[in-house]
Amino acid sequence: MSIAKLRSETAAIHSKLEKSLNLFQKVDNLESYKAHLRHYHHWLSPLEKSLNAIASTLPIGWKNRQRSALLEKDLSFLSVLPLVTTKNFKIQTPHTVPQCLGVLYTLEGSTLGGQFIYKHFSEKLNLNKDKGLTFYYGRGLVTGKLWKEFLQVLDHHIKDHPADTEEICHAARLTFEDVETALCAK
């Protein structure tokens, strides 16, 4: 299996998420943006914590790839407290390297997509990378480079462990489903 096959295997659920999220229509003012960030943080923060044990063993610089702190910075700038609720979103808890890679494939891809989202919201909401849009700015100019580095690690793993590919795909699809539940079912 290749990265292209992984993209193909997750294309339908990725497209479904984008349609359900309908981000540029549903998040059309500062208040809806704040609510969106709160829900995103509520889902992402525990997910990143669940990845720590395995992701930190991968050659990807996991500590520098985590983004929930960027959400916290935006929430603080916008004077919004993180969401505290009894409603729990499904959070993937990877127990294997392939599961972790599948989750990371979705998260790292969202960082790449965040660049497009950043441009839209910086114009629409008059925010910037230092003022409320830190999360979507993410890694800025090195985002593409880091995405390619992650894909190299993923590709290397797939080539060395081809039996893991279905587990990687399954974890990626589940993560797309989980983010849809967390961000679309408010």
N, C-alpha and C positions, 0 to 999 in steps of 0.2 A: 504494500500500500504506500501511496505517496501523499504528500501534502495536498496535491490536486484532488486526490480521492477523498481526503478528509474534508476539504472544502465542499466537494460534491455531496458528501454524506450529510453535511450540516446546512446546506444551502436552503432547503425548504423551511427548516425551523428558524433559521436566521431571517429569512424573508417574512415569515409569520410574525416574529418578534417586532421587526421594523414596522409592519402594518399595524399591529396591535398597539405598539408604543405611540406611533404617530406623533412623535416628539415635537415637531415644529408647529403642529396644529394645537395640540393639547397644552403645551407649555408656551403660552403666548404673552405672558406678562411676568413681572418680577415675583408676584405672589405664587403663581403656579410653578415658577422656576424654583423657588424656595421649597415648596412642597415636594417637587421632584427630587431635589438634592437630599432632603430628609429621608425619603423612601429609599433612595439609592444607598445612602450611608447605612441605613438600618439593615439592608441586605448585605452590602459589601464588607463591612467591618468584621462581622463574625465569619464570613466566608474566608477572608484573608487570614484570619487567625487559625481557621481549620486547615489551611494550606501550609502553615509555617513549618511543621515538622518535616514534611517531604520536600516542599519547594526549596527550602534552605539548603538541601543537599544537591540540588541541580546546579549546573554551571551557568546560571542566568543572572546572578546578582539579585536574588529575590528581595532582599531588604530594600533595595533601591527601586524596585518595581511596584511595591505596594502603594495603593492610592487612597486608602480610606483617610489617611491624614490630610490629604489634599481636600477631600470633601469636608473634613472638620474645619480646615482653614476657611473654606468658602462659607460654611454655615456660620462661623464666628464673624467673618466680615459682614455678613448679611444680618447679623444679630438674631440668628435662629438657633434654637436648642436642638440637638439631635433628637430624633423621634424615639419616644419611649412608649411602647405599646405591648399589650399582651398578645397581640396578633403576631405569630411567629411565621416567617417565611421559611420555606424549605431551603436548607443550606446543605450543599454538597459537603461531605466530609470524606475526602479521599483517603483511602487506606493503602493505595499502591501508587507507584510512580506513573503508570499509564493513566490512572484516574486523575492524578494531579496534573499531568500534561494536558488531558482533555479539558479540565477546568481552566487551566492557564491559557489554552488556545483561545477560548472564548473571551477571557479577561484581556489578554494581550491584543486581540483583535478589536475589542471595544476601545482600547487606548488609541489605536490607529484611527478608528471612526470618530473618536473624540475630537480630532483635529478639525474635521468638517463641522461638527457640532459647535466647537469653539468659535469658528468664524461666524456662524449664523447668530449665536447668542451675543457675541461681542457687538455685532451691528444692531441687533434687535433690542437688547436690554442695556446697552451702553455700559457693559462690564469689560474687564480685561483680566489678563493672567494674574495680576496682583490684587485685583478687586472683584472677587466673586466668581471668577472663572478659572481658578487654579486647577481644579479637577479636570475640566475638559481640555485645558491647555496641556496638562499632563507633562510629558517629557519634551514638549516643544519641538525644536529643530532636530533632535535626535530620535524622535518617535519612530520614524521609518527605519532607521539603522537598528534600533533595539528590537523592532518587530522582526527584521531579517535575522538578527542574531538568535532570537527565540526560535524562529522557524528552522534554523540550522540545527539547534539542539534537538528539536522535535524530529526533524528528518533523520538525524543520526540515530536517535532512539528507535524510530520505526524500522530503519534498515538493519539495526543490530538485533531488534526484537520484533520481528514481523507478527508474531502471535499476539502482541499487545494492541494491535491496531483497532480491533473492534472495541476493546475496553476504552481506548482513547476516544473513539468516535462516540461511544455511548455516554461517557462523562461530559463531552462537549455538548451533545444534544440535551442532556439533563440540565446543564448549566444555562443554556438558552431558555429552556422551559422555566427554570427557577427565576431568572431575571424577568421574564415576562410576568410571572405571578407576582413578583415583588413590586414591579414598576407599573403594571397595567391594572392590577386588581386592587385599587386603592379604596 
